[in-house]
């Protein structure tokens, strides 16, 4: 909802609404419900650290994506919190499999990470393709985590470890807050941030 014309139109018209997603701007006054992406990637990074990895790379979206930067912050904060460097271990690309393949190849050649945290399952899929091309086994040789827990994450041999968003809870919260808004019990400009969960599968376990 960064600069969303829909939100601006509804606000200007005095139409009550609750948004799924943070507005990313202090000027927005509407209530919202969002998922804490940074908490999700932090959990993924902590999981990889517990597996013994210390060179954990990040593949995410370009800087103009506030959602992507939020997810990147979780990886960066957790790495720095453990005294580990992130310089040379991050790549920002378009959200497609081909970009994941290419970014993973460059990082493996130049930084030699033993694990990857990705901003989406799409990018993680690209990493898995790159590992397959090099004869490396996901989990045992190089660990990989994604984000969104897409159906594909469950169908891969061994499965892809991924961050699952609480979509049902998001829907419940949106409806509940809209009801409060309509009965004047909601606070404008307030938001609810829900924490996702990490679903661990074979791609990140040794």
DAGI-V879705 format. One record per residue. N is the residue number from 1. PHI is phi in degrees with one decimal (NA if undefined). OMEGA is omega in radians with two decimals (NA if undefined). Layout:
[[N/PHI/OMEGA] [N/PHI/OMEGA]]
//
This chain:
[[1/NA/3.07] [2/-72.8/3.14] [3/65.2/-3.08] [4/-67.6/3.10] [5/-67.4/3.11] [6/-64.7/3.13] [7/-63.5/3.13] [8/-61.9/-3.14] [9/-63.8/-3.13] [10/-67.3/3.13] [11/-63.8/-3.14] [12/-63.7/-3.13] [13/-87.9/3.13] [14/71.0/-3.13] [15/-86.7/3.14] [16/-70.0/3.09] [17/-158.3/3.05] [18/-122.4/-3.08] [19/-96.3/2.92] [20/-92.3/-3.08] [21/119.3/3.11] [22/-67.5/3.13] [23/-74.6/3.13] [24/60.3/3.07] [25/-146.3/-3.10] [26/-66.5/-3.09] [27/-76.1/-3.10] [28/-72.0/-3.10] [29/-114.7/-3.08] [30/-75.2/3.07] [31/-72.7/-3.08] [32/-150.0/3.04] [33/-130.1/-3.12] [34/-145.4/3.09] [35/-103.6/-3.12] [36/-77.8/-3.11] [37/-63.6/3.13] [38/-62.2/3.11] [39/-64.5/3.14] [40/-66.5/-3.14] [41/-72.7/3.04] [42/-65.1/3.11] [43/-64.4/3.12] [44/-63.9/3.14] [45/-65.7/3.12] [46/-62.6/3.10] [47/-61.7/3.14] [48/-67.8/3.06] [49/-60.6/3.13] [50/-66.2/3.10] [51/-82.0/3.09] [52/100.6/3.13] [53/-80.7/3.07] [54/-125.1/3.07] [55/-103.8/-3.05] [56/-109.8/-3.09] [57/-90.9/3.10] [58/-119.4/2.98] [59/-123.7/-3.07] [60/-138.7/-3.08] [61/-89.7/-3.09] [62/-65.9/-3.02] [63/-60.9/-3.10] [64/-79.8/3.07] [65/-102.1/3.13] [66/-63.9/3.09] [67/-65.1/3.12] [68/-63.3/3.12] [69/-68.3/3.07] [70/-64.1/3.13] [71/-66.6/3.11] [72/-62.3/-3.10] [73/-60.3/3.13] [74/-64.8/3.08] [75/-63.3/-3.08] [76/-61.6/-3.11] [77/-62.7/-3.11] [78/-70.8/3.09] [79/-62.0/-3.13] [80/-65.5/3.11] [81/-64.3/3.09] [82/-101.9/3.10] [83/70.8/-3.09] [84/-105.3/-3.11] [85/-77.1/3.04] [86/-122.4/-3.12] [87/-60.0/3.13] [88/79.4/-3.08] [89/-109.6/-3.08] [90/-122.3/3.09] [91/-139.2/3.11] [92/-113.1/-3.02] [93/-140.9/3.01] [94/-72.3/-3.08] [95/-83.9/3.08] [96/-147.5/-3.08] [97/-60.5/-3.11] [98/-59.0/3.12] [99/-66.2/3.09] [100/-65.3/3.10] [101/-60.5/-3.09] [102/-65.7/-3.12] [103/-63.0/3.13] [104/-63.4/3.13] [105/-62.7/-3.14] [106/-64.1/-3.11] [107/-66.2/3.12] [108/-64.1/-3.14] [109/-73.3/-2.99] [110/-97.1/-3.03] [111/-117.4/-3.12] [112/49.0/3.07] [113/-70.5/3.05] [114/-105.6/-3.14] [115/-156.5/3.13] [116/-130.1/2.92] [117/-110.4/-3.06] [118/-117.1/-3.11] [119/-74.9/3.14] [120/-155.4/3.04] [121/-67.1/3.11] [122/-61.5/3.12] [123/-66.3/3.11] [124/-62.0/3.09] [125/-62.1/3.07] [126/-60.8/3.10] [127/-61.1/3.14] [128/-62.1/3.07] [129/-62.0/-3.14] [130/-63.6/3.11] [131/-62.0/3.14] [132/-61.2/3.14] [133/-62.7/-3.11] [134/-95.2/-3.13] [135/74.1/3.13] [136/-97.3/-3.10] [137/-95.3/3.09] [138/-59.5/3.14] [139/91.9/-3.07] [140/-75.6/3.13] [141/-95.1/3.13] [142/-137.8/-3.11] [143/-86.9/-3.11] [144/-139.3/3.01] [145/-128.0/3.10] [146/-117.1/-3.13] [147/-149.4/3.07] [148/115.4/-3.14] [149/47.1/3.12] [150/-67.9/3.09] [151/-54.1/3.14] [152/-61.0/-3.11] [153/-61.9/-3.12] [154/-86.2/-3.05] [155/-89.6/3.12] [156/-61.7/3.04] [157/-56.2/-3.08] [158/84.1/3.10] [159/83.6/3.10] [160/-103.0/3.02] [161/-64.3/-3.04] [162/-152.0/3.10] [163/-85.2/-3.12] [164/-100.0/3.10] [165/-82.8/-3.12] [166/-80.2/-3.00] [167/-64.0/3.12] [168/-66.3/3.12] [169/-66.8/3.06] [170/-58.7/-3.13] [171/-61.6/3.12] [172/-62.2/-3.11] [173/-65.9/3.14] [174/-62.4/-3.14] [175/-63.9/-3.13] [176/-62.8/-3.10] [177/-71.7/3.08] [178/-66.1/3.09] [179/-61.3/3.11] [180/-66.8/-3.14] [181/-65.3/-3.11] [182/-70.6/3.13] [183/-104.8/3.06] [184/61.6/3.08] [185/-111.9/-3.13] [186/-100.1/3.12] [187/-101.2/3.14] [188/-68.0/3.12] [189/81.7/-3.12] [190/-97.0/3.14] [191/-137.1/3.08] [192/-119.2/-3.12] [193/-109.9/-3.09] [194/-100.5/-3.10] [195/-92.9/3.09] [196/-80.9/3.12] [197/-125.5/3.11] [198/-95.7/3.08] [199/-100.1/-3.04] [200/-88.7/3.10] [201/-133.6/-2.99] [202/-63.6/-3.06] [203/-67.2/-3.10] [204/-125.7/-3.10] [205/-111.0/-3.13] [206/-82.7/NA]]
//
